[in-house]
Amino acid sequence: MYNRLNARLSGEDKSRNPVTLIWDEYIANILALANEDKKKAAVVMNKVSEILLMGRSKSVRLIVSCQRPDAVAFPVGSRLNYGVVVVLGAFVRSVYDMLMPDHIEQVKGREFGLGEGTVLLQGSQLHFIKVPKTSNVEELCKGALS
């Protein structure tokens, strides 16, 4: 992904088709890498920051998911460049301090049920959301494959 972005930035790759990397369990991966080699983990996090900063203009996107975010894996510079931040589940002050510090008062004291939470768009628009539960997974998958 990082090499593709650099090829587009340099003009070597003139394609504009969207490229999206979905990185599940980002925190677990970064923390495991940091336990093995802190310098290598820092290099990876810097590349993530660059993808977030420069990727949008070249149709290179990154989606990360994690059970619980950790400031170690989300340096301040990179966390400001996520265009959409979704937090599902119970209000955890440290999570909102890190990801949505300007919106804590809007969320504090609110109780979220299963599949409920917040979404922050472009760092300014906070919305409350509820992800619908599907009762027919087979039907859902059939639609995705057709």
Buried (B, 14 or more C-beta within 10 A) or exposed (E): BBEBBBBBBEEEBEEEEEBEBEBEEBBBBBBEBBEEEEEEBBEBBBBBBBBBBBBEEBBBBBEBEBEEBBEEBBBEEBBEBBEEBBBBBEBEEEBBEBBBEEBEEEBEEEEBEEEBBBBBEEBEEBEEEEEEEEEEEEEEEEEEEE
